[in-house]
Amino acid sequence: MITKSSKYIILLFYFVFVVSCSKETGTFAFKNNNDDRYIIKSGLCEFRQDQKVNWAFCFTKVSKQKKIGVVVLKKEKVWVDIYSFYDTVYKNKPCIYGNIENYEAGTYKILIVDKGNTIAEKEFVIYNENENID
């Protein structure tokens, strides 16, 4: 016999299951000129100002074609939008690609967004190798 409280518990489990399964996830990876493949890097990434770095964000699972936004922000007093674009992902193309080149020294962030919701973000630092560190 299903009681009223059992129905609520079943609905709660169903809701948690649907919300957790519908959350999109993925992984950032980076590749510079010396690499022959993309490498997943955890934590804060650091790149020299004079090097070109390719990046990729690959979704764990893509069930249908979707238009995804990419925003690159630079940290000033607040985060400032410096570059953005859209790309389409689908089952046979689950990755979005971009590059980091000719950025000034500073802290940056790549945001992967869908309909205003942030799916993932990756912060990185561009440094000038010639700067003196005190």
N, C-alpha and C positions, 0 to 999 in steps of 0.2 A: 504494500500500500504506500503510495506516494503522498506525503503530507505537504502542507503549504510550505513549511521550512525547507523540505527536500527540494521542492521546485525552485526555490530561491538559490539554494546551493548549486543546483545543476545549472541554472542560468548564470550564476557568477562564474563557475568554471568555464562555461561556454564563452562568456564574454572575455575572460582572461586568455583563453586559448586563441580566440579570433584576433584580439589585439596583439598578442605576442607573435603570432604567425604572420600577421600582416606588416609588421615592422621590417623595413628593408635594411639590410646590412651589407657591408662590403669591406674591402681592404685597400689601403693606399700602398703603392710600391713606386720606387724611384730607380732611374737608370742614368748614369752619366756616360761620357764618351769612352771611359775605360771598361765599362761593364758590357757584357754580351747578353744580359737579360735583366729584367726588372727585379729589384730586391725589396722585400718588405722590411721597412725600418720602423721600429717602435720608438716611442719617446720623441723628443724634439730633434728634428733634423737640421743639420748645418751644412751650408753649401758656400763655396767661394763665389765671390761676385763675378769673377772672370770665367766661370764654367757654365756650360749649358747642361741642364738637368731635365730629363723627360720624366713625367709622372703618369701614373695610371691609377684609376679607381675602378675596381672590379666588384660588381655586385655578386653576392653569394648566390642569389637566385633571382631570375627575371621571368615572371610568368606571362607578361604581356608587354607590348610595345609601349614605351613611356618616354616623354620628353623631360629631361633632367636639366636643371640649372647648375652652373658652376660659377662661383664667385671667388675672386682672389682679393683679399683684403690686406692692407698694410697698417701696422699699428703706429699711429701718431699719438696725439692726446686721446683720440678715439680711433676705432677701426674705420679705415677709409677704403671704399670700393675703388680698386684700380683697374680691374678687368673682369668681365663677365661674358659668358656665352651659354648657349643651349646645345645639348647633344641628345640624340635619341638612342636609347638602349632597347634591346629586344633579346629574345632567347638565344640567338646565334651571335649576338654582339653585346655581351654583358659589361663591357669596359668602356670607360671614358678616358681619353688621353689629352694631355696638355704638356706644356714645357715651361721651364723657369729659365729666363734668359734676360740679361740686361736690366736686372732689378738693382736698385740702390741698396746699400747696406741697411739692414733693419730686420724687424720681425714681421712675418707674413702668415696668412692663414688661407687655406683653400677650403671652401665650403661646397658641399654637394647638397643641393636642395630640390625638393619636389613640392610644388604648390605651396611655397612659403614655409615648409617644414624642413628643418635641417636633418639630413640623413646621416652625414658624417662630416668631420672637419679634421684638418691636419695642419698643425702649426710648424713653421720652419724659420730658420734664421739665415740671412745672407750676410756674409762678412767679407770685408776687404782685407786680404792677406797682408797688405802693406801698412795697415794701421798699427800704431803702437798701442799695446795694451799695458795700462799702468796698474 
